[in-house]
Amino acid sequence: MNFYTEPTGYEKTIISDLQGAWENLREAVVDDAGFGEWERILLHIEEAMSWESVRDIERMQSTFMVIRNIAVKAKIPDTLTHWLQEVSMILDNVLKRIANGERL
């Protein structure tokens, strides 16, 4: 009988970079909680990080657009602006790679 073991190493991919950027954005929102609309932004970040969105990057992109629109109107702190730009850059890169037929 074979026993499956946990891998000892993982290949770093752009998807792990995207996950990290989302986590950093979420942490920045929680750390700066109290600005206008922070709870709505946090709700949508949770949606974007959900399993359903990870398996459907176009859905993640749509959710990101909602987050960005709320953030612009809410006049978010600079730390959030930085992480929004980071998520946007990596998400755009993921979408380009998918469009080019790359396997992620």
C-alpha positions in Angstrom: 0.0 0.0 0.0 1.4 3.4 -1.0 1.2 6.3 1.4 1.1 9.8 -0.1 3.4 12.3 1.5 3.4 16.0 1.6 5.7 17.6 -1.0 8.9 19.0 0.4 9.2 21.9 -2.0 6.9 24.0 -4.0 7.4 25.8 -7.3 6.9 29.5 -6.9 4.5 30.7 -9.6 2.8 34.0 -10.6 -0.3 32.7 -8.9 1.5 32.5 -5.6 2.6 36.1 -6.2 -1.0 37.1 -6.9 -2.1 35.4 -3.7 0.6 37.2 -1.7 -0.5 40.6 -3.1 -4.1 39.9 -2.2 -3.1 38.9 1.3 -1.0 42.1 1.7 -3.9 44.2 0.4 -6.2 42.6 2.9 -3.8 43.1 5.7 -3.4 46.8 4.8 -7.2 47.3 4.8 -7.5 45.6 8.3 -4.5 47.6 9.6 -6.0 50.9 8.4 -9.6 50.0 9.2 -11.8 53.0 9.9 -11.5 54.9 6.6 -14.7 55.2 4.6 -15.9 52.0 3.0 -13.2 49.8 4.5 -15.7 47.1 5.4 -17.1 46.9 1.8 -13.6 46.7 0.4 -12.7 43.9 2.8 -15.9 42.0 1.8 -14.9 42.2 -1.8 -11.3 41.2 -1.1 -12.6 38.1 0.6 -14.7 37.3 -2.5 -11.7 37.9 -4.8 -9.6 35.5 -2.7 -12.3 32.8 -2.6 -11.7 29.4 -4.2 -14.3 30.3 -6.9 -12.4 33.4 -7.9 -9.1 31.7 -7.9 -10.5 29.1 -10.3 -12.1 31.8 -12.5 -9.5 34.6 -12.9 -12.0 36.7 -15.0 -14.3 36.7 -12.0 -11.4 37.8 -9.8 -10.7 40.6 -12.3 -14.4 41.8 -12.1 -14.2 41.8 -8.3 -11.0 43.7 -8.4 -12.7 46.4 -10.6 -15.4 46.7 -7.9 -12.8 47.1 -5.2 -10.8 49.7 -7.2 -14.0 51.7 -7.9 -15.0 51.7 -4.2 -11.4 52.6 -3.2 -11.2 55.6 -5.5 -14.5 57.0 -4.2 -13.4 56.3 -0.6 -10.1 58.1 -0.8 -8.1 55.3 0.7 -4.8 55.6 2.6 -1.6 55.5 0.5 -0.6 52.0 1.8 -3.8 50.6 0.2 -3.1 52.4 -3.0 0.3 50.7 -3.2 -1.2 47.2 -2.7 -4.1 47.9 -5.1 -1.5 48.7 -7.8 0.5 45.6 -6.9 -2.6 43.4 -7.3 -3.5 45.1 -10.5 -0.1 44.6 -12.0 0.2 40.9 -11.1 -3.4 40.2 -12.1 -2.8 41.9 -15.5 0.3 39.7 -15.9 -1.7 36.6 -15.1 -4.4 37.5 -17.6 -1.8 38.1 -20.4 -0.1 34.8 -19.7 -3.5 33.0 -19.9 -4.3 34.8 -23.2 -0.9 33.7 -24.5 -1.8 30.1 -23.7 0.6 29.7 -20.8 -0.2 27.1 -18.2 0.0 28.6 -14.8 
